[in-house]
Amino acid sequence: MDLQEYKQLILDDLLTRITKSGEPMIDEHTAIELLNSIDDEDLLDGMLFNEPKDVADVIIESL
């Protein structure tokens, strides 16, 4: 998997998250901004150890 695919999987996971009331946890614009704020080198380093869901978890927890 390349970096773009990895980032897309993270974004897809973020956009499927909903609150208990059924509302999206994060909007697409914010999800993209937060994902883009993570350095590509850091994502590349973590790809071997972190599933896209794991990175999405960290992003959601930072909200």
N, C-alpha and C positions, 0 to 999 in steps of 0.2 A: 504494500500500500504506500502511496506517496503522500506527501504533506497535504496537498489539496484534498485528496480523498479523506484523509484523517480529519481535517478541519470541517469538511462537509458533514461527516458522521457526527462530530461534536455538535455542530449547528442543528442538524436534524434532531438529535436527542434533546437539545435545549428547547426546541420549538414544540416538542410533543409533551412537555411537562405542563401539568395543570394543577391548580389549587384544589382544595377539598370542595369548593363551590363550583368547580368546572371551568374556571377562568384560566387563561394562559398564565403561567408563572412569569414569563418574560416575553416581551414583544420582539419581533424579528430585528428591528433596528438596534435595540439594546443588546441583543444576543450577538449580533455581528460586531458591534463596537467592543464588547467585552472580549470576544474571541480574538479580535484583531489587536487587542491590547497585550496579548500574550506573545512574547517574542518567538518567532519561528524556530530559532535555535533551541529554545527551551522545549517547544513542542516536539521537535525532532529527537531531542535527547530523551524525552519521556515516552515516545511511541513504543519503545520496547517493553516498557513497564506498566503503562497506563492505557486501559481501554478508553475509547472515546467517551463512554458513559462516565468513567472516573473523572475525566477532565470536566465534563458537563456538571458533575456533582460539585466540584470545587467552585466552578463559576456560579452556580446557584447559591451555594453557601456564602459566597462573597457579597450577595445582595443584601 
